[in-house]
Amino acid sequence: MQASLDEAHEGLSGPATKRILEREHAVYGKQECKHLAGILLAHIYNLRKREDYGTPYEKLRSLENGERHLKEGLRHSPMEQRAMAHSDTAFVHQMQKHKQSLLARARAGQALPPGKSA
């Protein structure tokens, strides 16, 4: 999404790009902009440095017949709903919260949830 926006607007400044993404979601209701609306400016600039930027899921989605690379029983639609549920920044905060919780449990000598390791 950001790549097509950059191309259409010939590389606007980071703040202008961020504002367009926010408006696309808030004013026009574009769900594909929801996860980018809360993006940090530094992240916009970091993404631009990469030739082929996007999350691993976005890269998988861009592949022709990409579902064949998923585990048996997984489909794109539930993953898409989860990916669009929060902004990238919100997911980072959620991940940091869970990481701190796991580290606190490990330091206290408590058992970690199944499938987790310190």
PAZAPA-4460 file (N, C-alpha, C; in steps of 0.05 Angstrom, whole numbers, plus 32768, in hexadecimal, padded with zeros to 4 digits):
% residues 118
    n_x    n_y    n_z   ca_x   ca_y   ca_z    c_x    c_y    c_z   seq   type   mol
   8011   7FE8   8000   8000   8000   8000   8011   8019   8000     1      M     A
   8025   801A   8012   8036   8032   8013   8046   8035   7FFA     2      Q     A
   804F   801F   7FEE   805F   8021   7FD5   804E   802D   7FBF     3      A     A
   8035   8025   7FBC   8024   8030   7FA7   801E   804D   7FAD     4      S     A
   801B   8055   7FC6   8016   8070   7FCE   802F   8081   7FC7     5      L     A
   8046   8078   7FCE   805F   8086   7FC7   8062   808A   7FA9     6      D     A
   805B   8075   7F9A   805D   8077   7F7D   8049   808B   7F71     7      E     A
   8031   808A   7F7B   801C   809C   7F71   8022   80B9   7F77     8      A     A
   802E   80BE   7F8E   8034   80DA   7F97   8051   80E2   7F93     9      H     A
   8060   80D1   7F85   807C   80D6   7F7F   808D   80DD   7F98    10      E     A
   808A   80CC   7FAC   809B   80CF   7FC4   8097   80E7   7FD5    11      G     A
   807F   80EB   7FDE   8079   8101   7FF1   808A   80FE   800A    12      L     A
   808B   8114   801A   8099   8112   8034   808B   80FE   8045    13      S     A
   8099   80F4   8059   808E   80E1   806C   8075   80EB   807A    14      G     A
   8075   8104   8085   805D   810E   8092   8045   8110   807F    15      P     A
   8049   8117   8066   8033   8119   8053   8029   80FD   804C    16      A     A
   803B   80EA   8049   8033   80CE   8044   8022   80C3   805C    17      T     A
   802C   80C9   8074   801D   80BF   808C   8001   80CC   808D    18      K     A
   7FFF   80E5   8087   7FE5   80F3   8088   7FD2   80E7   8073    19      R     A
   7FDC   80E1   805C   7FCB   80D6   8047   7FC0   80BA   8050    20      I     A
   7FD2   80AA   805C   7FCA   8090   8066   7FB5   8092   807C    21      L     A
   7FB9   80A5   808E   7FA5   80AA   80A4   7F8A   80B2   8098    22      E     A
   7F8A   80C4   8085   7F71   80CD   8079   7F63   80B7   8068    23      R     A
   7F73   80A8   805A   7F68   8092   804A   7F58   807F   805C    24      E     A
   7F62   807A   8074   7F54   8069   8087   7F3D   8078   8095    25      H     A
   7F43   808E   80A2   7F30   809C   80B3   7F19   80A9   80A3    26      A     A
   7F1F   80B6   808C   7F0B   80C4   807D   7EFD   80B3   8069    27      V     A
   7F0D   80A3   805A   7F02   8093   8044   7EFD   8076   804B    28      Y     A
   7F05   806E   8064   7EFF   8053   806D   7F0E   803C   805F    29      G     A
   7F25   8043   8053   7F34   802E   8046   7F42   801C   805A    30      K     A
   7F38   8003   805D   7F42   7FF1   8070   7F5F   7FE9   806B    31      Q     A
   7F67   7FE9   8052   7F83   7FE2   804C   7F97   7FF6   8056    32      E     A
   7F8D   800E   805E   7F9F   8023   8069   7F9F   8023   8088    33      C     A
   7F8D   8013   8094   7F8A   8013   80B1   7FA4   800D   80BF    34      K     A
   7FB2   7FF8   80B7   7FCB   7FF0   80C4   7FE2   8003   80BF    35      H     A
   7FE0   8013   80AA   7FF5   8027   80A4   7FEF   8042   80B0    36      L     A
   7FD6   8047   80B8   7FCE   8061   80C2   7FDE   8069   80DB    37      A     A
   7FE5   8056   80EB   7FF4   805B   8104   8012   8058   8101    38      G     A
   801C   8056   80E9   8039   8051   80E5   804A   8069   80EE    39      I     A
   8061   8063   80F9   8074   8077   8101   8082   8083   80E9    40      L     A
   8089   809C   80EA   8097   80A9   80D3   80B2   809A   80CE    41      L     A
   80C0   8093   80E3   80D9   8085   80DF   80D5   806B   80D0    42      A     A
   80BF   805E   80D5   80B9   8045   80C7   80B4   804A   80A9    43      H     A
   80A7   8060   80A3   80A2   8067   8087   80BD   806A   8079    44      I     A
   80CF   8078   8085   80E9   807D   8078   80F9   8063   8077    45      Y     A
   80F8   8052   808B   8105   8038   808A   80FB   8027   8074    46      N     A
   80E0   8027   8071   80D4   8017   805B   80DD   8020   8040    47      L     A
   80E0   803A   803D   80E8   8044   8023   8104   803C   801B    48      R     A
   8115   8037   802F   8131   802F   8029   8132   8013   801D    49      K     A
   811E   8003   8022   811E   7FE8   8018   8111   7FE7   7FFD    50      R     A
   811D   7FD7   7FEB   8113   7FD5   7FD0   80F7   7FC9   7FCF    51      E     A
   80F4   7FB3   7FDE   80DA   7FA5   7FDE   80CF   7FA4   7FFA    52      D     A
   80C3   7FBA   8003   80BB   7FBB   801F   809F   7FB0   8023    53      Y     A
   809B   7FA6   803B   8081   7F9B   8043   8086   7F86   8059    54      G     A
   8071   7F80   8068   8073   7F6B   807C   8076   7F50   806F    55      T     A
   807F   7F3C   807E   8080   7F21   8073   8065   7F18   8068    56      P     A
   804F   7F1F   8076   8034   7F18   806C   802E   7F26   8052    57      Y     A
   8035   7F40   8050   8030   7F4E   8037   8040   7F42   8020    58      E     A
   8058   7F39   8025   8068   7F2C   8011   805B   7F12   8008    59      K     A
   8052   7F02   801C   8045   7EE9   8016   802C   7EEE   8005    60      L     A
   801C   7F02   800C   8004   7F09   7FFE   800A   7F11   7FE1    61      R     A
   8021   7F1D   7FDC   8028   7F26   7FC1   8030   7F10   7FAF    62      S     A
   8037   7EF9   7FBA   803F   7EE2   7FA9   8028   7ED6   7F9A    63      L     A
   802C   7ECF   7F81   8018   7EC1   7F72   8014   7EA6   7F7F    64      E     A
   7FFB   7E9F   7F85   7FF4   7E85   7F92   8002   7E83   7FAD    65      N     A
   8003   7E98   7FBC   8012   7E99   7FD5   8006   7E87   7FEB    66      G     A
   7FED   7E80   7FE9   7FE0   7E6E   7FFD   7FED   7E53   7FFE    67      E     A
   7FFA   7E4B   7FE9   8007   7E30   7FE9   801F   7E2F   7FFC    68      R     A
   8028   7E46   8005   803F   7E48   8017   8035   7E48   8035    69      H     A
   801B   7E49   8039   8010   7E49   8054   800E   7E2C   805F    70      L     A
   800E   7E2A   807A   800A   7E10   8086   7FEE   7E06   807E    71      K     A
   7FEB   7DEC   807E   7FD2   7DE0   8077   7FBC   7DEB   8089    72      E     A
   7FA6   7DF2   807D   7F8F   7DFD   808C   7F8E   7E1B   808F    73      G     A
   7FA5   7E28   808A   7FA5   7E46   808C   7F9C   7E52   8071    74      L     A
   7F8F   7E69   8073   7F86   7E78   805C   7F8C   7E95   8060    75      R     A
   7F8D   7EA4   804A   7F93   7EC1   804C   7F7E   7ED1   805B    76      H     A
   7F65   7ECB   8057   7F50   7EDD   8062   7F51   7EE1   8080    77      S     A
   7F54   7ECC   8091   7F57   7ED1   80AE   7F71   7EE0   80B4    78      P     A
   7F86   7EDA   80A5   7F9F   7EE9   80AA   7F9C   7F06   80A2    79      M     A
   7F8E   7F0B   808D   7F89   7F27   8084   7F79   7F36   8099    80      E     A
   7F65   7F2A   80A4   7F55   7F37   80B9   7F66   7F3E   80D1    81      Q     A
   7F77   7F2C   80D9   7F89   7F31   80F0   7F9D   7F46   80E9    82      R     A
   7FA9   7F46   80D1   7FBD   7F5A   80C9   7FB1   7F76   80C8    83      A     A
   7F97   7F78   80C1   7F8A   7F92   80BF   7F7D   7F9B   80D9    84      M     A
   7F7E   7F8A   80ED   7F70   7F91   8106   7F7D   7FA8   8115    85      A     A
   7F97   7FAB   8112   7FA5   7FC0   8121   7FBB   7FCC   810F    86      H     A
   7FC5   7FE3   8117   7FDA   7FF0   8109   7FF4   7FE1   810F    87      S     A
   8009   7FE5   80FE   8023   7FD9   8103   802D   7FE1   811F    88      D     A
   8029   7FFA   8126   8032   8004   8140   8024   7FF6   8157    89      T     A
   800A   7FF2   8154   7FFA   7FE4   8169   8004   7FC7   816C    90      A     A
   800B   7FBA   8156   8016   7F9F   8158   8031   7F9F   8166    91      F     A
   8041   7FB3   8161   805B   7FB4   816F   8057   7FB7   818D    92      V     A
   8045   7FC9   8195   803F   7FCD   81B1   8035   7FB3   81BE    93      H     A
   8024   7FA5   81B0   8019   7F8C   81BA   802F   7F77   81BD    94      Q     A
   8041   7F76   81A9   8057   7F63   81AA   806A   7F69   81C2    95      M     A
   8070   7F83   81C5   8081   7F8B   81DB   8075   7F85   81F6    96      Q     A
   805B   7F88   81F9   804D   7F82   8212   8050   7F64   8218    97      K     A
   804B   7F53   8204   804D   7F36   8208   806A   7F2E   820E    98      H     A
   807D   7F3B   8200   8099   7F34   8205   80A1   7F3B   8222    99      K     A
   8099   7F52   822C   809F   7F5A   8247   8092   7F47   825B   100      Q     A
   807A   7F3E   8255   806D   7F2B   8267   807C   7F11   8268   101      S     A
   8084   7F06   8251   8093   7EED   8250   80AE   7EF0   825E   102      L     A
   80BC   7F06   825A   80D5   7F0A   8268   80D2   7F0C   8286   103      L     A
   80BD   7F19   828F   80B8   7F1B   82AC   80B3   7F00   82B8   104      A     A
   80A3   7EF0   82A9   809E   7ED5   82B3   80B7   7EC4   82B4   105      R     A
   80C8   7EC6   829F   80E1   7EB7   829E   80F3   7EBF   82B5   106      A     A
   80F6   7ED9   82BA   8107   7EE3   82D0   80FD   7EDA   82EB   107      R     A
   80E3   7ED8   82EE   80D7   7ECF   8308   80D8   7EB1   830B   108      A     A
   80E1   7EA3   82F6   80E3   7E86   82F8   80C9   7E78   82F3   109      G     A
   80B5   7E87   82E9   809B   7E7B   82E3   809C   7E6B   82C9   110      Q     A
   808B   7E58   82C7   808A   7E48   82AE   807F   7E5A   8298   111      A     A
   808B   7E56   8281   8082   7E65   8269   806A   7E56   825D   112      L     A
   8059   7E64   824E   8042   7E56   8241   804D   7E41   822D   113      P     A
   803D   7E2C   8228   8046   7E18   8215   804E   7E23   81FB   114      P     A
   8064   7E19   81EF   806D   7E22   81D5   807F   7E3B   81D7   115      G     A
   8083   7E45   81EE   8094   7E5D   81F1   80AF   7E56   81FE   116      K     A
   80C3   7E64   81F6   80DE   7E60   8202   80EA   7E7B   8207   117      S     A
   80FB   7E7C   821B   8108   7E95   8222   811F   7E9C   8210   118      A     A
***
